[in-house]
Amino acid sequence: MKTLNVAVIGAGPAGIYASDILSKSKLDVSIDLFERLPAPYGLVRYGVAPDHPRIKAIIDALYNTLKRGDIHFYGNINIGSDVTLDELREYYDAIIIATGADADADLNIPGVDLPESYGAADFVSWYDGHPDYPRTWPLQAKEIAVFGVGNVALDVARVLAKHAEDMMVTEIPDNVAEGLKNNPVTDVHVFGRRGPAQVKFTPMELRELGHVPDVDIIVYPEDFDYDVASEKAIEDSKMTKQVVDQLTNWVFQEPEELTASRRIHIHMLQQPVEILGDEHVEGVRMERMALQGDGSVKGTGEMIDYPVQAVYRAIGYASSPIDGAPFDGKKKVVPNVAGRVMRGEEIITGLYATGWIKRGPVGLIGSTKSDARETIDCIVEDAEAGLLAAKGSGNGFEGLRVLLDERSTRYTTWQGWELLEAFEKELGAQRGRTRVKVVERETMTAVSRGEDHDGKLY
Ligand code: NAP
């Protein structure tokens, strides 16, 4: 059998894990990993909060995988615009889509389009220095509502409430550091629509919230209710019990313990029904919800208004379509069976999906591994059945490079990423930090390609 040329689209954890598992399979493969940004790591670089250094261990593992050299990283290539998916199929025997989820899930309530109603994914992209997002963020609200009680809501609430000086030890870019300094926030209200046993925070992340300097966590006794499903969830899951215990501990704080200048309030059993205000956000209207026995909730008709001047919607991420690939606009995934991409009832031979674009934006980074394994099993099976062949030359990057050069695409490589890393670490050293991220795509690209640049960082 000839060497199988495989293209993986997206160099986040999903794409890197899939590449790694494929490289260790029994197939003779050559793997090219394409990324639209000049830097690898996807949501690990552009989604994880900068004050979560624990994630460093994941970066190290991903780095070591790519450093081996048998998976070839090519950055700053947008599959869809620089090269179409059809063109890619000329050169590659199989293609894996691993583009993750970069947008916010929709929330259809009145007022959602007011200017200070923000998607959490956009805010995260700003504080993580994503090159395709605005360089400034309007931090003008004293009181803020965050919808959703998952880990993204926690990250957003924490970054909003934290004092700027406590973020300075991280790798946040200079424009973000500047932006956070002028944040006038005093109160961040986080809202979950179900009960304490249905909150999606993980225990470690929730506990950590209690250690943020000069920020008090406030939880209200009237928000505690448990139905049969809640009792069972607490009994069955150690993590659920730990989360509920932590929330309960905060209810029993003595008033004299609450001395901080900023507060995060965690409210439960309240669903957003309207964002109030004519031209600007002036408040949120929440409906009190009641548990139904199975962990689901129903509205009680009781409305509670909170004055806030900004709203962050952290109700889940959503994937964006890839030009040329089928997309389920409702579930926001590429339709697939076990990773084999489907158009209607038909399998598209040679096209696969893995990660959040395959199964939706749920699960921690680790769960992406088992998902990738399932997709790679399909590729191995299809290759062994003799089903995989490119539509053209099938000579992988050798052929594609000619097309990219004809189009003057300024792609970057793994060696380029090593150059950019060294550059960012040097910037960090100048400021007494481990690293400072470069935001400006042109500078990222030029540094990676060893070209002259004007040193513009954001
Ligand atoms: P998530 O965990 O699915 O949480 C989404 C939250 O939004 C849930 O509380 C959900 O409530 C709520 N929600 C959904 N639709 C809503 C609506 N219409 N109105 C009100 N609330 C609504 O999603 P996520 O926070 O985006 O996180 C995605 C994944 O990344 C998770 O697996 C998370 O653990 C992971 N992550 C991990 C970290 C970390 O530090 N370890 C950081 C960030 C993200 P219901 O439960 O009622 O649907």
Residues whose N, C-alpha, C, O or C-beta is under 5 A from the ligand:
A	BS01	NAP	G148 V149 G150 N151 V152 A153 R193 R194 Q198 K200 E205 A314 I315 G316 Y317 P361 V362 G363 L364
